Amino acid sequence: MKTQNHFIMKIRLPLLFFFIGTFCISAFAQKGWQDIRTVEDLVESYPETVKSMFDQFDLDHPGLEKVKEAHTRKDLITASTELLAYYKDGNQVPELRREQPAMSKRTVAAADTLLANVYEIQNVRGEIPIRADGHRDWYYKGPNNDREWAWLSNRHSQVGTLLNVYFETGNPKYAQYIDELLRDFIIASMPYPAAKGSESIWRGLEVSFRSKVWSQVFYGLINSDYLTPAAQLLMLSSLADHAHYNRNFHGGNNWLTMEISALATVAANFPEYKQSDAWLDYSVGAMVESMKDQVYPDGIQTELTSHYHNVSLANFELFKNICDRAGKTLPDFFTQTIEDMDRYIAHAVRPDGFRILNNDGDRGSDRNLILKGAEIYNRPDWEYIATNGASGSKPKDGPSYFMPWAGQLISRSGFDAQAHWSFFDIGPWGSGHQHNDKLHLSVSAFGKDFLVDAGRFAYTGEVAEKFRPYARGSQGHNLMMIDGKGQANGPTHALKPVDANHFLITPEFDYASGRFDSFQGVDGNASHIRSLLYVRGEFWVVVDKVITDRPRTIEALWHWHPDNEVVKEGKTVKTKNAAGNLAILPIGANAFEIQFIEGQEDPAIQGWYSPEYNIFGPNVASIYKTEIAGTATMAWLILAASSEVPDATTTILAESEEGVTVSVQVNGKRWTLDVPFMDSSAVKVNKE
């Protein structure tokens, strides 16, 4: 019996240890990411991640002696602990290190919404779903099924917001959420694919934005009790992957400025990585060459979108600051180009401080950007423009400016808040984010927007499916449709500046003219020439010539800002606001059918306006339609007034192959204007 029992015990003990071991392994395997907080947790759960992290470090870097010693012994826990101590006790990147705030229970309502995983991205609010494994769904596209929503949620701007709120309030819950989100995201994003991607997590722009935000978090909370050691190590592991991605898979144009400035950010903030010096050297070469390629000599980024011009500028500035801190010398033209880009913003700004709304952009305020540039470059003339003359020094040039490489005319009556302002586009199509909108005209006056670009609406998702063709197409802009057709794509870049025959700025007037020859789906040959003459402080005259080899149906489109009440009186379309008004009067004998379209969805989208991404609503599109038997000329008087627009009398006195002569009589004054189609030297403005 004893022998039998002993035999049984000999069998059962190994089985017992087997089941105990299996249970322990099973229990360990089931340890969730939420429980990985300490160095030990991370090393035990993801040893290969920690090993790969150390492969990225130059352990001979000064200060890492204890790290190297432990790593040589293959003691990953001690090596990791010493690595964090190196950062915690050091003084690297002092500009990002922050004194920890006194603890409090103060809250910020908007930040509390983020704590509930509710993010507002490009004006659309959505709640990030939680997957069965407890991870947030980092591929969630938001309520509109918009890829942009997913992409932007992965840039971690919400982390930057919460970091600032934590230092503002001292409430631990904001820092604790950052810690939990980072552990969630980094573990969910593993393994790093080391390949160019376009999905939500591993795409270049998202990688670049995270690199910058995480640097602020790492150093800002390095002495906080709320950023766990596991989160710190995960960031150190993943930031090297982020740098590798931006080094090897970056794009061009404004993408390059964002991605390469991120590469430089990681290289400068973490010189302990083996590749940091090589990354920084590559960044300098790539950014310098890119600046040459993507900024015209007149200081405008080649996408010709004011919104993305600012994006590129911000990243060029960031890169220069990084290089200054790292002791990397940049060529003189780099700083000069940044100043030129700032100058463009100052010269193009509306009187109310808002930028041009053109191509894929938003109508945002540039006033603070201009004031910042004015301070950096000691430009009191920019300050004068941004403050409507309240401070600074009056510019010796202006108030109108022409950008010959971009082909943009900015006309003003002055720099005061009530000034006339217009934007006329005769430049190339652009190197990215283009709209088919050459010869478009926007007009503001007396603190109001009148004639507007449709905006960008959205890039993907439900809003884009409905409105994107309208946003990019000619039908959302102030130009000519021929036989119901809009413009085809134009040249992406200017190979030379606009010839002086096409523009002229004098103290009394501004002139510019352009031509577009390619229309989508139009039979035969058709071209559109538009000449703009702005008589300073008085009015605009637009002359349109359609050159055609056959009869055509022509539609002149004029889109109005939705804040205006727009009415039709005879052939005149004008606003009836309590203050600040504008009128469009056809000049000549053309027989027009005038139609107002507002908020139309069927049979085609027309009469919609989007000042910001995902924000849109109906506006009035006033359409002048006429039939022409062959080549024909149409002209328009655009007249602004602080109160009611006065009556005006207009006549075409003469017309030739070279241009038209127009008579304009308003407020008891009379002008005779020679408006050429293509010869600025032939412009004449005579006031009687």
Secondary structure, 3 states (H helix, E strand, C coil): CHHHHHHHHHHHHHHHHHHHHHHHHHHHHCCCHHHCCCHHHHHHHCHHHHHHHHHCECCCCCCCHHHHHHHHCCCHHHHHHHHHHHHHHCCCCCCCCCCCCCCCCCCCHHHHHHHCCEEEECCEEEECCECCCCCECCCCCCCCCCHHHHHHHCCCHHHHHHHHHHHHHCCHHHHHHHHHHHHHHHHHHCCCCCCCCCCCCCCHHHHHHHHHHHHHHHHHCCCCCCCCHHHHHHHHHHHHHHHHHHHHCCCCHHHHHHHHHHHHHHHHHCCCECCHHHHHHHHHHHHHHHHHHHECCCCCECCCCHHHHHHHHHHHHHHHHHHHHHCCCCCHHHHHHHHHHHHHHHHHCCCCCECCCCCCCCCCECHHHHHHHHHHCCCHHHHHHHCCCCCCCCCCCCCCEEECCCCEEEEECCCCCCCCEEEEECCCCCCCCCCCCCCCEEEEECCEEEECCCECCCCCCHHHHHHHHHHHCHHHCCCEEECCECECCCCCCCCCCCCHHHEEECCCEEEEEEEECCECCCCCCEEEEEEEEEECCCEEEEEEEEEECCCEEEEEEEEECCCCCEEEECCEEEECCCCCEEEEEEECCCCCEEEEEECECCCCCECEEEEECCEEEECEEEEEEEEECCCEEEEEEEEEECCCCCCEEEEEEEECCCEEEEEEEECCEEEEEEEECCCHHHCEEEEC
